[in-house]
């Protein structure tokens, strides 16, 4: 499973037609233990999960999804480190959320929130699986570029990353992949990252 697999999980391509299969709980707005409730607020976070909170507080918010597993750990200067945690820890399951924290061991704070589940959406209705044209229509100021080399994000070689907000400040990045549908290429959102400006764009990790 892993990163960016939420779209494959919620949408099935049959005969060139994408059919969404949203569960009864999601369609009715009911609770789901694979996601935290609330909207994705660009540049801020998801409901009570937000940039700048402590790692411990973030774990408490995400405990309904499952215990975390360390996906990546990178030493930084001054005794600090960057740590990515995936929720849940079970690698046989999709990871609907990945958070990146940075600081000393006792004072790490959230610098990245990566959303990989279609159960959360922005106030303007953008979620995993939505088309590029819907994203641009919802956020006309979003800036889209090809995913930089050497990252290969889909069968066509290069995906897209669309940044909402000033890159020198907290911003939101929508990562998209191309799919072959209706006899043509369609770009769909596969991941949504809310991040501090110093967090690098990486399709697998942000370290």
N, C-alpha and C positions, 0 to 999 in steps of 0.2 A: 504494500500500500504506500503510505508515505505522503510527502509533500505534493500538493497540487492534484490529488486524486479525487477530490470531492466532486468535481464536475462529472467525472466518469461514473461516480457512485449515484448521482441524482438524475443523470440524463443518459438515455440509451439511443444510439444512432441506428435507425432501422430503415433501410432502403433510401438513405439520403435525408431522412426526416428525423429531427431531434425531438424526442418525446420526453418531457419531464415527468418523473415519477415521485411526486412529493407525498410523503407519508401523511396519514390522517392527523397526527398530532401537529405537524408543521403547518399544514394547510388550515387548521383550525386555530392556530396560535397557542396551542397547549404546550405544557412543559415537555422538555426532551432532555434526558441525561447525557446526550452526546454533545450538547451545546449549552452555553450560558445564555440567559435571556437578555434581550436588549438590542438596541441598534448599534451599528458601526458609526461612530461619530468621527468624520475625517479630521486627522491631526490631533485627536484626543484619545480614542480607544473604543471599547465596546462596553457600554453601560458602566458598571462599577470597575471594570478593568481598564486602566488608563496609563499613559506614559508618566513616568516620574514616581510612581508608587513603589514601595519596597517589594523586593522579591517575595518576602514572606506574605505580604498582603495579597499579592497576585496569586500565589499558590492557594490561598484561602478562597479567593473568588472562583478559581478554576477547579476546586476539589470535587465538584459534582461531576466533572468530566473524567476524572481519574487521577491517580498519582503521577507525578511528572517523571520523565526520564531525561538525562543529560544527553543532548544531541551533539553538542560541541562546546569545547572549553579552550579559550585562547588567552595566554598571558598578556598583560599590558604593563606599561611602565608604572613605576611607583607602587608596586605591590598590588595593582589592580588586575582584574581579569574580566573577560567577556564570556558569558555563559549562555548558551541557548538551551531552553527546556521545552520538550515536546509533551503535549497532553493529549491522550494518556501515554503512559510509559510503554504499554504493550505494542511492540513493533509489528505485530500481525494485524493491527488495526490502523485505520486512517488517523492522522493527527489533526483534529479540527483546529487546534491552536498551537502556535509556537511563540514563546516569548524570549526575547533577548534581554539579559540584564548585565549591567556593568558597574564595577566598583570594587572595593575590598570585600573579602569574604563575608564580613559582618554588615556591610552597608551597600550591597548591590541594589540598584534601582532599575526599573523597566525602561529600556530604550527602544524596544521593538515589540510590536504585537502583530503577529502574522495570522490572518484568518483564512482557514481552508475549508470552511463549512458553508453550505448554502442556506443554513438556518438563520444566519444573521444578515441583515441588509442595512444600507445607509438610509438616512431620512428621505432620500430621493429614489429609493427602491432598487439600488444597485446591489447585486449579490453574485456569488459564484455561479457561473453558467450564463450570465447575461452577455449579449453581443456588444461588440465595440460601438456600433452605432447608437445603441441605447445608452451606453456610458457617456458618449460625447454629447448626446442630446440632454442628458441629465446634468452634466457638468461641462458646459461649453469651454471653460477655461483650462480643461485638462490637457496636458502636454504629452503627446505620445511619440515614442521613438522605438526603433528596432532594438531588441535586447542585444547589448554589446557582446562582441566576441570575447572569449571563446565559447560562451554559453550556447548550447544547442537545446532549445526548449520544446521542439515539436518535430514532426516528420518532415516539415518543410524547411527546417534548418534554423529559423530564427523566429522568435515570438515578439511580443511588444511589451514595453513597460510604459505606463501612463501615469504621470505625476500630477497630483492635485495639490496645489499650494506652493509656496515659496520654498525652493530647495535649501535655502540658507536657514530655514526655520523648520519646526515640526511639520511634516507633510505626510501624504498618503500616496502609496504606489499601488496601482492595479496592474497585475501581471496577466497577460493574455497569451493564449496559444491559438494557432490556426487549425481549423478542422475542415475537412472536405464535406460539404453539405449542399444539397440541391444542385450538384454539378459545379460548385465553385468553392472558393476558400472563405471561411467565416471565422473571424477572431472572437473568442469568448474568454471572459474573465475566469482565471483558474486560481488566483490568490490575491488577497488584499492585505497590504502591509501598512501599518501606522508606525512611523519611525522618527527618531531624532535625526537631524541633518547629517550627523557624522556616521550613521550606520550605512554600510555599503550595500549596493544592489547586488544580489547574488541569487540565482534561481534555486540554489540548494542550501546555501548558508549565507549569513550576512557578516561573518567575521572578517 
